């Protein structure tokens, strides 16, 4: 599927209600499997969450998570501790090239029986579930916080809980804090001191009803739309909490630097307003919030300002190598992006092109959505636009609600 975005303005004053956080949803689904009395409202409707739900319903045979990285990590930990079950856990071709050895090694330290079916250190996996009591594990902290969260979530069901000694710089710390907050709400005893995290199972369940907050990562695309619009443009988003479990709520502070003011209103709505034009250089460390880096880079490009962002070492092992993908696609628009293994630098270039650019998405949902806000400045064609289903299936329809009426979805017909 290809989407044609025809240059059109954002209609000020519109409202978009975004579905639940994928990150919160998948954590709660795993906890619900451990604690069945848990009730969850406003689950995300993304492909990643559907993959997680299907996986958790499987007791024998093969589970295919497709592109769902969170489901791959969380289900690896879950199935490893499901006694008397044998599961083959697989995914897409890209998933089979995303490393998982750090998590597998940690689970093996707990006694797990996990074998690599094809390539050492990568899915697919054959997992024979065991009964474990818990214990202490050392794990590198700089690759993916999902490994750490997976171990903490399943640690809540182990008799002796789990203690993680984190080695090196901690990446995406807000996602770890989200996991611990949910565990504490259930009644688990947790501590996070220095480089050590401990989780003990709940003695008594405290909270059994959870409502998933709207996804802050998804809000980033609307922040970008407002930032690229004229002064005074407004847009309302729902439903968001002023005190959030999601690290990407840092969008409020980040986009304040890019000219967008956020006001929290009643009933968990927030209003975005373009209040100033910006220039100069945008600099930031995105170690805690790497998932919004692509959106911010495209915003800076559209504003014609330079940016220098560090803390991006995890982007090379996402759905694609996001640093190289951004470099390739911005070049089509006249942008010059220099990337290293951990950072990027965007020159303050203006849009330059002679034809409608075609943005390739590399099977990465965030590539499609990060470039979409440029519709307020230019025409765009987005290839494999259905990739947004991974995290935000209604994205193209919701984009139309902002007044961008010229979004046309075209199916590529292959003869």
N, C-alpha and C positions, 0 to 999 in steps of 0.2 A: 504493500500500500504506500502511495505517495501523497503527501499533503502539500497543496499549493497555498501559501500564505501571501495574500495580495496586500500591498502597503495600505494601511488604514489606521486611523487613530483609535486610541483607547477612549471609550465613552465614559466620561467622569461620572461618579456617583453610583456605579453598578455594585452588586453584591455577589460574591461567590462563596459557597459553603463547600469546604474540602473534606474528603473522607478521612477516616482515622489513620493514625500513624502506623506505617508498616513495622517499624521497630518495636513499638509498644505491643502491637497486635501479636507478632510472632513470639515475643517473650511471654505474654499472657497465655497464649495457646499452649505453650509447652508447660507452663505452670498449671494450667487447667488439667492437663493430662496427668500430672502428678497429684493434684488436689481437685478431684472431680466436682466438688461443690462450688467451684469458682464460676461466677456468671460474668459474661463480658458483653458490653454494648459498643456499637459503633466500630466494629472491626473494619480494618482496611479491606477494600475489595480488589486488591492488586493480585497479579499472578503469583507473586512471592508468597502471599498469605494463603492463597488457594493451594499452592504446592505444599506448604507447611501443614495445612489441614488434612490433605490427602495422605501425606506421609505419616501423620500421627494416627491415622485410622488403619494403617497397614501393620500386620503382625508377622507375615512371612512373605518371602518372594523378593520382588524388585521394586524399589522406589526411585522414580525419576523426578528430580527437582528442576530439570531444565536449566534456566539461567539463575535460579534463586540461590544466591550465595549464603544468605542468612539461614535459609532452610537446610542447606548442605551442612553448615557448621553445627547448627543446633540439633539436627536429627542425628548426626554422627555421634554426638555426646549422648543423646537420648537412647538410641538403639544399643549403644555399647553397654548400657546398664539395664536393658530389658532381658531378664533371665529367661532362658529357654526359647529365645527367638533368634533366627538367623535371617539377616537382611542384606541384599545387595543394594547399595546406595550409589546412584549414578546421576549424570546430568548431561548438559549440552557439551559440544566439542570444546567450547571455551571453558566450561566448568572443569573439564578434565585437564585443563592446563593452568588451573588456579591452585596454588600449593595448599596442602592441608596437613603436612607432616608434623608441624608443631602441635596441633591439636591431637593428632593420633598418638604421638609420643607421650603427651601428658595423660591421655586416657589409658595407654598401656601401663603407665606408672601406677594406675589404680587397679590394674589387673585385666584390662579390656583385651579382647581377642579380635584384632582388626588386621585384615590382610589387604594389600594393594593388588588389584586384579590385573592392571596393565602396567603403568609407570610408577616406579617407587616415589612416594611422596605426594601422589596426586590421585584424585578419584579416577575411576570408580573404586568403591571399597566393598569388601565382604566383611560383615560385622556379625559376630556371634555374641549375643548378649550374656552378661555374667551378673552375678550378685556381688556387689561391692559394699564395703562399709565406709569408705572414704579415706582421707589421709591428706598428706602434704605433697604438693607438686611445685616444681620450679618450671616457669614458662617464660620465653621471651615476650616482652610487652610491646615491642615496636612494630609488629607486622600487622596484626588485626585485633581489634578489641572484641570481635565476635568470638574468637577462640576463648577468651577470658570469660565472656558472658555465658557461653555454652557450658563451661565447667561450673560456674557459679549457680546457674539455674538447676542443673542436675544434682549439684551438691546439696541442694535443699532437701533432697529425698534420702540422702545417705545417713546412716546411723551416726557416724562420727563427723558428718559434714565434710567440708573441704577447706584447706588452707593453700592459697596460691602465693608463691614467692615470685614476684615479677622482676624479670631481668632486663635492665636497660630502660631507655626512655619510654614512657607510657603514651600510646597514641589513642586518639578518640576517647579520652577519659570520660566525657559526658555520657557516652553509651554504657560504660561500666557503672557509672553513678545511677543511670536509669534502671539498670538491672537490680542493683542493690536497693534502690528505693521501693521497687515492686516487691522484692523479697521481704523487706522490713514491714511493708503494709500487710503482708500475709502473716507476719508474726515471727519470721526467721530472725535469728540473731546474727548481725553482720558487723564487721569492722574493716576499715580501710586506713591503715596507718603506714605511712612511708611507702614501701614497695611490697607490703604484705596485705592480702585480703583474706578474711575468714568468713565463712558462712556456716551456720548451724541450723538444722531443720527446725521448723516451728513446733513449739511445745503445744500451743493452742492457736488455731487459726483466728486471726483478728478480723480481716476484711475479706468478704466473699463476693462483693459486687464492684466491678470496675467499668468505667466509661472511658474509652480510648479517646485521647485528644486528637484533633485534626493534625495532619502531618505538616510540620514546619519546613521540611525540605521542599515539599510541594508549594509552599507559600513563596519560596524564593523566586519563582518565575513571575509571580505577580508583583513582587517588589521590583524586579527588573523592568517590567512593563511600565510601572509608575515612574521609575527613575529615568526612563528613556522618553517620557512624555513631557508636554509643556508644563510650566509652573502652574500650580493650582489644581492639577488633575488629582482626583480622589478615587479610591477603590476600597470597598469593605470586604473583609474576609472573616469567615467563621469556620469552626469555633475553636478559639485559642485561649489558653490560660496565661495570665500574666506571670505566674510562677509555674514553669513548665519542667517536665522531666527530660525534654528533648534538647540536646546541645545546640541544634540548629536554630533554636529561639534566639541565638546570638545575631540573627538577621536584623533584629531591631537596632542593635548598636552598629552593625556593619553598614546597613543602608542609610542610617542617619548620616554617615560620612559621605554617602553618595547622593544626598539631597532629599531623602524620603523620611518624613516624620511618621511615627506610629503612635496612635492614641487608642488605648484599650477602652471599649465601651461596655455597656451592660450586656448580659446574657452571652458573654464570651465572644464578642465580636471585636475586631480591631479595624481602625480606619487608617489607610495609608494616604498621605498627601505629599505631592512634589512641592517642596518649600524653597529649594534653592538650586542654582546651577553650581557645578563643581569643576575644579581644574586641578592641575598639579599631578602628583603621584600618589596612588593608593598603595599602601604597604600594609601587609598583615601576615601573621602566622596562623595557618589554618590546621595546625596539628589536631585540634579538638573538633574541627568542623570541615573535614575534607570534602564531604558530599556536596557542598554548595560552592566549591571553588569554580567549577565550570560556569555557573550562572554569573558569578561576580566578574569573571574575566570577560564574558560577553557583554555585560553591562558596561564595564570600563571601556571596551572597544567602541560600543555604541555612543558613549559619551565623549569619545575622542581623548581619553586620558590614559596615561601609562599606569601600569600596576606591577607590583613585585610581590609575589605570594610564596611563602615558604611552608614547610610542614606537610608536603604533599607526597611523601614516600609511599603511601598506600595506594595511590591512584594508578600505579603501573600494574597492579594485580586485581583491578576491578573487572567489570564486564569486558573492557578493553583496556589498553594502555591509554588512559585518558589524557595524559600529557601530550603524547604524540598525536592522538586524535584531534585534540584542540589545535595543535600547531598546524596540522594539515587543513582543517576546515576554515580556520581564520585566514589562512593564506589565500583561500579562494575569494575572500572579501577585501584583500589588500592589507591584512594584518600581519605583523611580524612578531612571532612568539618564540622566545628562546627558552628551552626547557633543559633542566638537569634531572637527575634521579629523584630530587626532593623539592624542586622549586620551579617557578616559571617567571619570566619577565616579558611583559607586553609593552611594545613601544606605543607612543601616543599617535597612532595612525588614524587617518580618516578612511571611511569606506571608499574603495575604488574597485569598480567592476564595469564591464561593458554588456554583460548579459545577466539574466536571473541566475544567481548561484544555486547549485544543487548541493545540499548538505547531506553528507553520509553520516549514518548514526552508529555503525560498527556494532550493531546489536546492543547498544547502550542507551537505555531510556533517558538518561540525563543529557546525552548529547542532543537528542531531539528537542527536549523541553528547554534546555539552556539557550538554544539559538532562536526559539520561537518568538521571544519578546522583540526581536529586531523587526517584526512585522510593522511596528509603528514607524519605521524609518525606510523600509525597503521591501521588495518582493523576495520571497524565498521559496524554494522547493525542498522538501524534507523527505528523504528516502527511508523506507522501512519504518514509517511513522507509527505503525502498530506496536513498536517496541515500548511505547509508553505504558502498555498494559502491565509491564513488570511491576510498576509502583503506583501508576495513576491512570487507570483505564479511561476515565471520563475527561482526560485533560483537554482534548481537542474540542469537545462539546462545552466544557467550562470556559475555555478560551473565548468561544463565541459569546458567552454571557457578558464579557467585558465590553462588548460593542464591536469587537473585531469581526464584523459580519462577513468579511471576504475569505474566510477559511473554507476551502473546498477540499474535500477528501476524494481522492481519485484512486481507483484500484488499477494496478498494473495488470494488464491482461496478457498472459504469456501464451503464444500460439504453440 
